[in-house]
Structures are given as C-alpha cells and as structure tokens.
C-alpha cells in the first residue's frame, strides 16, 4: 500500500509573517574558543588569560554589534 504524501496541508492558512533566521556566523565558535583559552589561562598563567581575553572581548563586541544591526533591519513590530 503506497502512502500518499502531501507537501503541505491545503486547508491550513498561510503564515501571517515570515520567520526571521539569523545569518550563519563563526562568532559563537570563536567566542567559545576564547573563553576556553581564558579558562585554561586561569590554571596556567596570566599571559594565557590575557590572550584569551584579547579574543573574547572583540568577538563579543562584534557579535553584539551584528545582532543589533540585524535587529535594526527588522520591521518595527518585531522589536
């Protein structure tokens, strides 16, 4: 017995608005790497902590800035 598959249910109403998905980003990975280096530095030495923080702080600032830019591109009713 063959199953009949529908792509969509024709009785359902169309969505009222499009769903916003953020663009792909490497920033979460870089931030996690920087946090890991910082935490390893807590165990090993101040120089490694500084290197980790030099990765974490600019990455976090860039990620927040890109999120704000994406939010400003959305219609006002999404804020």
PDB file of N, CA, C and O in Angstrom:
ATOM      1  N   UNK A   1       0.836  -1.168   0.000  1.00  0.00           N
ATOM      2  CA  UNK A   1       0.000   0.000   0.000  1.00  0.00           C
ATOM      3  C   UNK A   1       0.890   1.243   0.000  1.00  0.00           C
ATOM      4  O   UNK A   1       1.662   1.459   0.935  1.00  0.00           O
ATOM      5  N   UNK A   2       0.785   2.028  -1.011  1.00  0.00           N
ATOM      6  CA  UNK A   2       1.600   3.230  -1.161  1.00  0.00           C
ATOM      7  C   UNK A   2       1.000   4.365  -0.336  1.00  0.00           C
ATOM      8  O   UNK A   2      -0.211   4.589  -0.335  1.00  0.00           O
ATOM      9  N   UNK A   3       1.875   5.065   0.359  1.00  0.00           N
ATOM     10  CA  UNK A   3       1.420   6.206   1.146  1.00  0.00           C
ATOM     11  C   UNK A   3       1.406   7.459   0.281  1.00  0.00           C
ATOM     12  O   UNK A   3       2.338   7.710  -0.483  1.00  0.00           O
ATOM     13  N   UNK A   4       0.369   8.220   0.407  1.00  0.00           N
ATOM     14  CA  UNK A   4       0.278   9.477  -0.317  1.00  0.00           C
ATOM     15  C   UNK A   4       0.798  10.585   0.580  1.00  0.00           C
ATOM     16  O   UNK A   4       0.273  10.794   1.674  1.00  0.00           O
ATOM     17  N   UNK A   5       1.828  11.304   0.129  1.00  0.00           N
ATOM     18  CA  UNK A   5       2.440  12.358   0.932  1.00  0.00           C
ATOM     19  C   UNK A   5       2.114  13.709   0.323  1.00  0.00           C
ATOM     20  O   UNK A   5       2.302  13.927  -0.874  1.00  0.00           O
ATOM     21  N   UNK A   6       1.634  14.594   1.143  1.00  0.00           N
ATOM     22  CA  UNK A   6       1.348  15.957   0.714  1.00  0.00           C
ATOM     23  C   UNK A   6       2.497  16.853   1.128  1.00  0.00           C
ATOM     24  O   UNK A   6       3.057  16.695   2.213  1.00  0.00           O
ATOM     25  N   UNK A   7       2.844  17.780   0.279  1.00  0.00           N
ATOM     26  CA  UNK A   7       3.879  18.754   0.607  1.00  0.00           C
ATOM     27  C   UNK A   7       3.398  19.701   1.701  1.00  0.00           C
ATOM     28  O   UNK A   7       4.180  20.114   2.558  1.00  0.00           O
ATOM     29  N   UNK A   8       2.129  20.039   1.674  1.00  0.00           N
ATOM     30  CA  UNK A   8       1.535  20.909   2.684  1.00  0.00           C
ATOM     31  C   UNK A   8       0.051  20.613   2.744  1.00  0.00           C
ATOM     32  O   UNK A   8      -0.532  20.046   1.820  1.00  0.00           O
ATOM     33  N   UNK A   9      -0.532  21.005   3.836  1.00  0.00           N
ATOM     34  CA  UNK A   9      -1.958  20.807   4.005  1.00  0.00           C
ATOM     35  C   UNK A   9      -2.691  21.996   3.387  1.00  0.00           C
ATOM     36  O   UNK A   9      -2.555  23.116   3.879  1.00  0.00           O
ATOM     37  N   UNK A  10      -3.461  21.781   2.324  1.00  0.00           N
ATOM     38  CA  UNK A  10      -4.119  22.909   1.657  1.00  0.00           C
ATOM     39  C   UNK A  10      -5.196  23.580   2.517  1.00  0.00           C
ATOM     40  O   UNK A  10      -5.623  24.692   2.206  1.00  0.00           O
ATOM     41  N   UNK A  11      -5.634  22.931   3.581  1.00  0.00           N
ATOM     42  CA  UNK A  11      -6.668  23.536   4.423  1.00  0.00           C
ATOM     43  C   UNK A  11      -6.086  24.518   5.442  1.00  0.00           C
ATOM     44  O   UNK A  11      -6.833  25.286   6.048  1.00  0.00           O
ATOM     45  N   UNK A  12      -4.775  24.508   5.639  1.00  0.00           N
ATOM     46  CA  UNK A  12      -4.156  25.426   6.588  1.00  0.00           C
ATOM     47  C   UNK A  12      -3.979  26.807   5.971  1.00  0.00           C
ATOM     48  O   UNK A  12      -3.720  26.941   4.775  1.00  0.00           O
ATOM     49  N   UNK A  13      -4.121  27.817   6.798  1.00  0.00           N
ATOM     50  CA  UNK A  13      -3.933  29.191   6.335  1.00  0.00           C
ATOM     51  C   UNK A  13      -2.439  29.468   6.145  1.00  0.00           C
ATOM     52  O   UNK A  13      -1.591  28.851   6.789  1.00  0.00           O
ATOM     53  N   UNK A  14      -2.145  30.388   5.267  1.00  0.00           N
ATOM     54  CA  UNK A  14      -0.762  30.791   5.047  1.00  0.00           C
ATOM     55  C   UNK A  14      -0.247  31.517   6.286  1.00  0.00           C
ATOM     56  O   UNK A  14      -1.026  32.175   6.975  1.00  0.00           O
ATOM     57  N   UNK A  15       1.046  31.413   6.584  1.00  0.00           N
ATOM     58  CA  UNK A  15       1.572  32.139   7.749  1.00  0.00           C
ATOM     59  C   UNK A  15       1.406  33.639   7.580  1.00  0.00           C
ATOM     60  O   UNK A  15       1.488  34.166   6.471  1.00  0.00           O
ATOM     61  N   UNK A  16       1.172  34.313   8.689  1.00  0.00           N
ATOM     62  CA  UNK A  16       0.921  35.757   8.657  1.00  0.00           C
ATOM     63  C   UNK A  16       2.190  36.554   8.392  1.00  0.00           C
ATOM     64  O   UNK A  16       2.134  37.650   7.835  1.00  0.00           O
ATOM     65  N   UNK A  17       3.335  36.005   8.791  1.00  0.00           N
ATOM     66  CA  UNK A  17       4.587  36.733   8.609  1.00  0.00           C
ATOM     67  C   UNK A  17       5.718  35.734   8.411  1.00  0.00           C
ATOM     68  O   UNK A  17       5.594  34.557   8.747  1.00  0.00           O
ATOM     69  N   UNK A  18       6.802  36.217   7.868  1.00  0.00           N
ATOM     70  CA  UNK A  18       7.972  35.372   7.662  1.00  0.00           C
ATOM     71  C   UNK A  18       8.751  35.258   8.972  1.00  0.00           C
ATOM     72  O   UNK A  18       8.769  36.186   9.781  1.00  0.00           O
ATOM     73  N   UNK A  19       9.383  34.124   9.165  1.00  0.00           N
ATOM     74  CA  UNK A  19      10.191  33.905  10.360  1.00  0.00           C
ATOM     75  C   UNK A  19      11.608  34.373  10.064  1.00  0.00           C
ATOM     76  O   UNK A  19      12.205  33.990   9.058  1.00  0.00           O
ATOM     77  N   UNK A  20      12.134  35.204  10.948  1.00  0.00           N
ATOM     78  CA  UNK A  20      13.495  35.723  10.771  1.00  0.00           C
ATOM     79  C   UNK A  20      14.495  34.736  11.348  1.00  0.00           C
ATOM     80  O   UNK A  20      14.397  34.355  12.514  1.00  0.00           O
ATOM     81  N   UNK A  21      15.445  34.326  10.545  1.00  0.00           N
ATOM     82  CA  UNK A  21      16.537  33.466  10.995  1.00  0.00           C
ATOM     83  C   UNK A  21      17.829  34.260  10.860  1.00  0.00           C
ATOM     84  O   UNK A  21      18.043  34.904   9.832  1.00  0.00           O
ATOM     85  N   UNK A  22      18.700  34.231  11.876  1.00  0.00           N
ATOM     86  CA  UNK A  22      19.959  34.965  11.775  1.00  0.00           C
ATOM     87  C   UNK A  22      20.879  34.338  10.734  1.00  0.00           C
ATOM     88  O   UNK A  22      20.772  33.153  10.420  1.00  0.00           O
ATOM     89  N   UNK A  23      21.769  35.147  10.216  1.00  0.00           N
ATOM     90  CA  UNK A  23      22.733  34.657   9.239  1.00  0.00           C
ATOM     91  C   UNK A  23      23.727  33.723   9.917  1.00  0.00           C
ATOM     92  O   UNK A  23      23.983  33.856  11.113  1.00  0.00           O
ATOM     93  N   UNK A  24      24.294  32.774   9.162  1.00  0.00           N
ATOM     94  CA  UNK A  24      25.326  31.910   9.742  1.00  0.00           C
ATOM     95  C   UNK A  24      26.522  32.748  10.191  1.00  0.00           C
ATOM     96  O   UNK A  24      26.857  33.750   9.559  1.00  0.00           O
ATOM     97  N   UNK A  25      27.162  32.332  11.285  1.00  0.00           N
ATOM     98  CA  UNK A  25      28.245  33.117  11.835  1.00  0.00           C
ATOM     99  C   UNK A  25      29.299  32.207  12.462  1.00  0.00           C
ATOM    100  O   UNK A  25      28.982  31.152  13.012  1.00  0.00           O
ATOM    101  N   UNK A  26      30.531  32.626  12.369  1.00  0.00           N
ATOM    102  CA  UNK A  26      31.628  31.927  13.022  1.00  0.00           C
ATOM    103  C   UNK A  26      31.876  32.476  14.427  1.00  0.00           C
ATOM    104  O   UNK A  26      32.673  31.912  15.175  1.00  0.00           O
ATOM    105  N   UNK A  27      31.206  33.565  14.792  1.00  0.00           N
ATOM    106  CA  UNK A  27      31.464  34.242  16.058  1.00  0.00           C
ATOM    107  C   UNK A  27      31.192  33.385  17.294  1.00  0.00           C
ATOM    108  O   UNK A  27      31.963  33.480  18.248  1.00  0.00           O
ATOM    109  N   UNK A  28      30.144  32.552  17.340  1.00  0.00           N
ATOM    110  CA  UNK A  28      29.965  31.711  18.533  1.00  0.00           C
ATOM    111  C   UNK A  28      31.135  30.755  18.758  1.00  0.00           C
ATOM    112  O   UNK A  28      31.544  30.528  19.897  1.00  0.00           O
ATOM    113  N   UNK A  29      31.666  30.200  17.685  1.00  0.00           N
ATOM    114  CA  UNK A  29      32.803  29.295  17.813  1.00  0.00           C
ATOM    115  C   UNK A  29      34.035  30.035  18.320  1.00  0.00           C
ATOM    116  O   UNK A  29      34.725  29.548  19.215  1.00  0.00           O
ATOM    117  N   UNK A  30      34.314  31.200  17.759  1.00  0.00           N
ATOM    118  CA  UNK A  30      35.483  31.984  18.176  1.00  0.00           C
ATOM    119  C   UNK A  30      35.327  32.427  19.629  1.00  0.00           C
ATOM    120  O   UNK A  30      36.298  32.417  20.385  1.00  0.00           O
ATOM    121  N   UNK A  31      34.118  32.813  20.022  1.00  0.00           N
ATOM    122  CA  UNK A  31      33.886  33.209  21.409  1.00  0.00           C
ATOM    123  C   UNK A  31      34.115  32.028  22.359  1.00  0.00           C
ATOM    124  O   UNK A  31      34.747  32.181  23.404  1.00  0.00           O
ATOM    125  N   UNK A  32      33.603  30.865  21.993  1.00  0.00           N
ATOM    126  CA  UNK A  32      33.821  29.677  22.831  1.00  0.00           C
ATOM    127  C   UNK A  32      35.304  29.338  22.929  1.00  0.00           C
ATOM    128  O   UNK A  32      35.786  28.959  23.997  1.00  0.00           O
ATOM    129  N   UNK A  33      36.022  29.470  21.831  1.00  0.00           N
ATOM    130  CA  UNK A  33      37.460  29.214  21.844  1.00  0.00           C
ATOM    131  C   UNK A  33      38.173  30.209  22.759  1.00  0.00           C
ATOM    132  O   UNK A  33      39.047  29.819  23.533  1.00  0.00           O
ATOM    133  N   UNK A  34      37.813  31.475  22.677  1.00  0.00           N
ATOM    134  CA  UNK A  34      38.420  32.491  23.530  1.00  0.00           C
ATOM    135  C   UNK A  34      38.131  32.262  25.005  1.00  0.00           C
ATOM    136  O   UNK A  34      39.005  32.448  25.851  1.00  0.00           O
ATOM    137  N   UNK A  35      36.897  31.857  25.313  1.00  0.00           N
ATOM    138  CA  UNK A  35      36.544  31.567  26.708  1.00  0.00           C
ATOM    139  C   UNK A  35      37.340  30.369  27.205  1.00  0.00           C
ATOM    140  O   UNK A  35      37.811  30.359  28.342  1.00  0.00           O
ATOM    141  N   UNK A  36      37.491  29.355  26.350  1.00  0.00           N
ATOM    142  CA  UNK A  36      38.266  28.180  26.739  1.00  0.00           C
ATOM    143  C   UNK A  36      39.727  28.554  27.016  1.00  0.00           C
ATOM    144  O   UNK A  36      40.309  28.101  28.002  1.00  0.00           O
ATOM    145  N   UNK A  37      40.307  29.368  26.160  1.00  0.00           N
ATOM    146  CA  UNK A  37      41.698  29.799  26.362  1.00  0.00           C
ATOM    147  C   UNK A  37      41.815  30.603  27.654  1.00  0.00           C
ATOM    148  O   UNK A  37      42.779  30.443  28.403  1.00  0.00           O
ATOM    149  N   UNK A  38      40.839  31.463  27.914  1.00  0.00           N
ATOM    150  CA  UNK A  38      40.854  32.256  29.151  1.00  0.00           C
ATOM    151  C   UNK A  38      40.792  31.352  30.378  1.00  0.00           C
ATOM    152  O   UNK A  38      41.526  31.562  31.344  1.00  0.00           O
ATOM    153  N   UNK A  39      39.925  30.352  30.343  1.00  0.00           N
ATOM    154  CA  UNK A  39      39.804  29.451  31.489  1.00  0.00           C
ATOM    155  C   UNK A  39      41.044  28.585  31.676  1.00  0.00           C
ATOM    156  O   UNK A  39      41.437  28.292  32.805  1.00  0.00           O
ATOM    157  N   UNK A  40      41.658  28.176  30.569  1.00  0.00           N
ATOM    158  CA  UNK A  40      42.923  27.448  30.687  1.00  0.00           C
ATOM    159  C   UNK A  40      43.981  28.368  31.285  1.00  0.00           C
ATOM    160  O   UNK A  40      44.830  27.926  32.060  1.00  0.00           O
ATOM    161  N   UNK A  41      43.929  29.631  30.929  1.00  0.00           N
ATOM    162  CA  UNK A  41      44.869  30.599  31.479  1.00  0.00           C
ATOM    163  C   UNK A  41      44.721  30.788  32.973  1.00  0.00           C
ATOM    164  O   UNK A  41      45.700  31.072  33.663  1.00  0.00           O
ATOM    165  N   UNK A  42      43.503  30.632  33.482  1.00  0.00           N
ATOM    166  CA  UNK A  42      43.305  30.720  34.929  1.00  0.00           C
ATOM    167  C   UNK A  42      44.127  29.638  35.633  1.00  0.00           C
ATOM    168  O   UNK A  42      44.626  29.845  36.739  1.00  0.00           O
ATOM    169  N   UNK A  43      44.258  28.494  34.984  1.00  0.00           N
ATOM    170  CA  UNK A  43      45.021  27.391  35.570  1.00  0.00           C
ATOM    171  C   UNK A  43      46.514  27.495  35.301  1.00  0.00           C
ATOM    172  O   UNK A  43      47.317  26.998  36.090  1.00  0.00           O
ATOM    173  N   UNK A  44      46.901  28.133  34.198  1.00  0.00           N
ATOM    174  CA  UNK A  44      48.309  28.102  33.808  1.00  0.00           C
ATOM    175  C   UNK A  44      49.052  29.410  34.050  1.00  0.00           C
ATOM    176  O   UNK A  44      50.174  29.386  34.555  1.00  0.00           O
ATOM    177  N   UNK A  45      48.466  30.532  33.708  1.00  0.00           N
ATOM    178  CA  UNK A  45      49.199  31.775  33.904  1.00  0.00           C
ATOM    179  C   UNK A  45      48.496  32.984  33.334  1.00  0.00           C
ATOM    180  O   UNK A  45      47.571  32.870  32.530  1.00  0.00           O
ATOM    181  N   UNK A  46      48.951  34.135  33.764  1.00  0.00           N
ATOM    182  CA  UNK A  46      48.325  35.399  33.395  1.00  0.00           C
ATOM    183  C   UNK A  46      48.434  35.689  31.899  1.00  0.00           C
ATOM    184  O   UNK A  46      47.506  36.256  31.322  1.00  0.00           O
ATOM    185  N   UNK A  47      49.530  35.320  31.261  1.00  0.00           N
ATOM    186  CA  UNK A  47      49.705  35.577  29.838  1.00  0.00           C
ATOM    187  C   UNK A  47      48.626  34.892  29.001  1.00  0.00           C
ATOM    188  O   UNK A  47      48.116  35.472  28.043  1.00  0.00           O
ATOM    189  N   UNK A  48      48.283  33.671  29.362  1.00  0.00           N
ATOM    190  CA  UNK A  48      47.255  32.940  28.617  1.00  0.00           C
ATOM    191  C   UNK A  48      45.881  33.560  28.870  1.00  0.00           C
ATOM    192  O   UNK A  48      45.049  33.597  27.964  1.00  0.00           O
ATOM    193  N   UNK A  49      45.633  34.044  30.079  1.00  0.00           N
ATOM    194  CA  UNK A  49      44.373  34.746  30.371  1.00  0.00           C
ATOM    195  C   UNK A  49      44.257  35.985  29.492  1.00  0.00           C
ATOM    196  O   UNK A  49      43.195  36.249  28.928  1.00  0.00           O
ATOM    197  N   UNK A  50      45.329  36.735  29.373  1.00  0.00           N
ATOM    198  CA  UNK A  50      45.317  37.957  28.556  1.00  0.00           C
ATOM    199  C   UNK A  50      45.066  37.623  27.088  1.00  0.00           C
ATOM    200  O   UNK A  50      44.301  38.312  26.414  1.00  0.00           O
ATOM    201  N   UNK A  51      45.710  36.568  26.593  1.00  0.00           N
ATOM    202  CA  UNK A  51      45.489  36.145  25.203  1.00  0.00           C
ATOM    203  C   UNK A  51      44.024  35.758  25.004  1.00  0.00           C
ATOM    204  O   UNK A  51      43.413  36.133  24.003  1.00  0.00           O
ATOM    205  N   UNK A  52      43.464  35.014  25.946  1.00  0.00           N
ATOM    206  CA  UNK A  52      42.060  34.622  25.855  1.00  0.00           C
ATOM    207  C   UNK A  52      41.130  35.818  25.864  1.00  0.00           C
ATOM    208  O   UNK A  52      40.173  35.878  25.092  1.00  0.00           O
ATOM    209  N   UNK A  53      41.416  36.780  26.748  1.00  0.00           N
ATOM    210  CA  UNK A  53      40.568  37.970  26.810  1.00  0.00           C
ATOM    211  C   UNK A  53      40.704  38.833  25.560  1.00  0.00           C
ATOM    212  O   UNK A  53      39.753  39.504  25.159  1.00  0.00           O
ATOM    213  N   UNK A  54      41.886  38.816  24.944  1.00  0.00           N
ATOM    214  CA  UNK A  54      42.063  39.554  23.682  1.00  0.00           C
ATOM    215  C   UNK A  54      41.258  38.923  22.547  1.00  0.00           C
ATOM    216  O   UNK A  54      41.009  39.569  21.529  1.00  0.00           O
ATOM    217  N   UNK A  55      40.861  37.690  22.715  1.00  0.00           N
ATOM    218  CA  UNK A  55      39.973  37.041  21.743  1.00  0.00           C
ATOM    219  C   UNK A  55      38.514  37.269  22.136  1.00  0.00           C
ATOM    220  O   UNK A  55      37.683  37.579  21.283  1.00  0.00           O
ATOM    221  N   UNK A  56      38.201  37.116  23.422  1.00  0.00           N
ATOM    222  CA  UNK A  56      36.812  37.175  23.895  1.00  0.00           C
ATOM    223  C   UNK A  56      36.202  38.557  23.710  1.00  0.00           C
ATOM    224  O   UNK A  56      35.105  38.672  23.164  1.00  0.00           O
ATOM    225  N   UNK A  57      36.877  39.593  24.143  1.00  0.00           N
ATOM    226  CA  UNK A  57      36.272  40.933  24.171  1.00  0.00           C
ATOM    227  C   UNK A  57      35.935  41.454  22.766  1.00  0.00           C
ATOM    228  O   UNK A  57      34.805  41.891  22.549  1.00  0.00           O
ATOM    229  N   UNK A  58      36.875  41.425  21.797  1.00  0.00           N
ATOM    230  CA  UNK A  58      36.484  41.912  20.463  1.00  0.00           C
ATOM    231  C   UNK A  58      35.421  41.034  19.785  1.00  0.00           C
ATOM    232  O   UNK A  58      34.571  41.538  19.050  1.00  0.00           O
ATOM    233  N   UNK A  59      35.477  39.729  20.034  1.00  0.00           N
ATOM    234  CA  UNK A  59      34.480  38.842  19.437  1.00  0.00           C
ATOM    235  C   UNK A  59      33.103  39.131  20.005  1.00  0.00           C
ATOM    236  O   UNK A  59      32.124  39.175  19.260  1.00  0.00           O
ATOM    237  N   UNK A  60      33.017  39.327  21.304  1.00  0.00           N
ATOM    238  CA  UNK A  60      31.742  39.630  21.929  1.00  0.00           C
ATOM    239  C   UNK A  60      31.186  40.968  21.438  1.00  0.00           C
ATOM    240  O   UNK A  60      29.990  41.084  21.167  1.00  0.00           O
ATOM    241  N   UNK A  61      32.050  41.970  21.324  1.00  0.00           N
ATOM    242  CA  UNK A  61      31.621  43.277  20.815  1.00  0.00           C
ATOM    243  C   UNK A  61      31.116  43.154  19.376  1.00  0.00           C
ATOM    244  O   UNK A  61      30.087  43.729  19.021  1.00  0.00           O
ATOM    245  N   UNK A  62      31.839  42.409  18.563  1.00  0.00           N
ATOM    246  CA  UNK A  62      31.431  42.239  17.150  1.00  0.00           C
ATOM    247  C   UNK A  62      30.113  41.490  17.047  1.00  0.00           C
ATOM    248  O   UNK A  62      29.266  41.835  16.222  1.00  0.00           O
ATOM    249  N   UNK A  63      29.927  40.452  17.888  1.00  0.00           N
ATOM    250  CA  UNK A  63      28.696  39.674  17.855  1.00  0.00           C
ATOM    251  C   UNK A  63      27.504  40.529  18.293  1.00  0.00           C
ATOM    252  O   UNK A  63      26.441  40.472  17.673  1.00  0.00           O
ATOM    253  N   UNK A  64      27.671  41.304  19.335  1.00  0.00           N
ATOM    254  CA  UNK A  64      26.592  42.186  19.790  1.00  0.00           C
ATOM    255  C   UNK A  64      26.274  43.231  18.724  1.00  0.00           C
ATOM    256  O   UNK A  64      25.106  43.531  18.477  1.00  0.00           O
ATOM    257  N   UNK A  65      27.305  43.782  18.095  1.00  0.00           N
ATOM    258  CA  UNK A  65      27.091  44.778  17.045  1.00  0.00           C
ATOM    259  C   UNK A  65      26.336  44.174  15.858  1.00  0.00           C
ATOM    260  O   UNK A  65      25.436  44.811  15.310  1.00  0.00           O
ATOM    261  N   UNK A  66      26.695  42.955  15.462  1.00  0.00           N
ATOM    262  CA  UNK A  66      25.999  42.330  14.331  1.00  0.00           C
ATOM    263  C   UNK A  66      24.561  41.991  14.699  1.00  0.00           C
ATOM    264  O   UNK A  66      23.675  42.083  13.848  1.00  0.00           O
ATOM    265  N   UNK A  67      24.306  41.600  15.955  1.00  0.00           N
ATOM    266  CA  UNK A  67      22.931  41.325  16.379  1.00  0.00           C
ATOM    267  C   UNK A  67      22.094  42.598  16.367  1.00  0.00           C
ATOM    268  O   UNK A  67      20.927  42.574  15.976  1.00  0.00           O
ATOM    269  N   UNK A  68      22.687  43.708  16.794  1.00  0.00           N
ATOM    270  CA  UNK A  68      21.967  44.981  16.756  1.00  0.00           C
ATOM    271  C   UNK A  68      21.673  45.410  15.322  1.00  0.00           C
ATOM    272  O   UNK A  68      20.597  45.936  15.039  1.00  0.00           O
ATOM    273  N   UNK A  69      22.620  45.189  14.424  1.00  0.00           N
ATOM    274  CA  UNK A  69      22.393  45.524  13.016  1.00  0.00           C
ATOM    275  C   UNK A  69      21.253  44.691  12.437  1.00  0.00           C
ATOM    276  O   UNK A  69      20.420  45.211  11.695  1.00  0.00           O
ATOM    277  N   UNK A  70      21.212  43.397  12.774  1.00  0.00           N
ATOM    278  CA  UNK A  70      20.129  42.545  12.291  1.00  0.00           C
ATOM    279  C   UNK A  70      18.791  42.987  12.873  1.00  0.00           C
ATOM    280  O   UNK A  70      17.777  42.979  12.175  1.00  0.00           O
ATOM    281  N   UNK A  71      18.785  43.369  14.141  1.00  0.00           N
ATOM    282  CA  UNK A  71      17.540  43.829  14.759  1.00  0.00           C
ATOM    283  C   UNK A  71      17.041  45.120  14.114  1.00  0.00           C
ATOM    284  O   UNK A  71      15.835  45.312  13.964  1.00  0.00           O
ATOM    285  N   UNK A  72      17.958  46.000  13.734  1.00  0.00           N
ATOM    286  CA  UNK A  72      17.537  47.267  13.127  1.00  0.00           C
ATOM    287  C   UNK A  72      16.976  47.048  11.719  1.00  0.00           C
ATOM    288  O   UNK A  72      16.239  47.896  11.216  1.00  0.00           O
ATOM    289  N   UNK A  73      17.310  45.926  11.075  1.00  0.00           N
ATOM    290  CA  UNK A  73      16.788  45.633   9.759  1.00  0.00           C
ATOM    291  C   UNK A  73      15.374  45.049   9.792  1.00  0.00           C
ATOM    292  O   UNK A  73      14.693  45.003   8.767  1.00  0.00           O
ATOM    293  N   UNK A  74      14.932  44.600  10.980  1.00  0.00           N
ATOM    294  CA  UNK A  74      13.597  44.015  11.095  1.00  0.00           C
ATOM    295  C   UNK A  74      12.535  45.107  11.118  1.00  0.00           C
ATOM    296  O   UNK A  74      12.822  46.251  11.467  1.00  0.00           O
ATOM    297  N   UNK A  75      11.307  44.752  10.745  1.00  0.00           N
ATOM    298  CA  UNK A  75      10.213  45.723  10.870  1.00  0.00           C
ATOM    299  C   UNK A  75       9.998  46.106  12.327  1.00  0.00           C
ATOM    300  O   UNK A  75      10.367  45.347  13.224  1.00  0.00           O
ATOM    301  N   UNK A  76       9.411  47.261  12.576  1.00  0.00           N
ATOM    302  CA  UNK A  76       9.253  47.766  13.940  1.00  0.00           C
ATOM    303  C   UNK A  76       8.404  46.868  14.823  1.00  0.00           C
ATOM    304  O   UNK A  76       8.642  46.814  16.029  1.00  0.00           O
ATOM    305  N   UNK A  77       7.433  46.165  14.278  1.00  0.00           N
ATOM    306  CA  UNK A  77       6.569  45.326  15.116  1.00  0.00           C
ATOM    307  C   UNK A  77       7.305  44.083  15.648  1.00  0.00           C
ATOM    308  O   UNK A  77       6.754  43.357  16.475  1.00  0.00           O
ATOM    309  N   UNK A  78       8.521  43.833  15.191  1.00  0.00           N
ATOM    310  CA  UNK A  78       9.298  42.690  15.676  1.00  0.00           C
ATOM    311  C   UNK A  78      10.179  43.067  16.863  1.00  0.00           C
ATOM    312  O   UNK A  78      10.745  42.176  17.497  1.00  0.00           O
ATOM    313  N   UNK A  79      10.315  44.328  17.181  1.00  0.00           N
ATOM    314  CA  UNK A  79      11.221  44.765  18.249  1.00  0.00           C
ATOM    315  C   UNK A  79      10.606  44.540  19.594  1.00  0.00           C
ATOM    316  O   UNK A  79      11.222  44.848  20.614  1.00  0.00           O
TER     317      UNK A  79
END
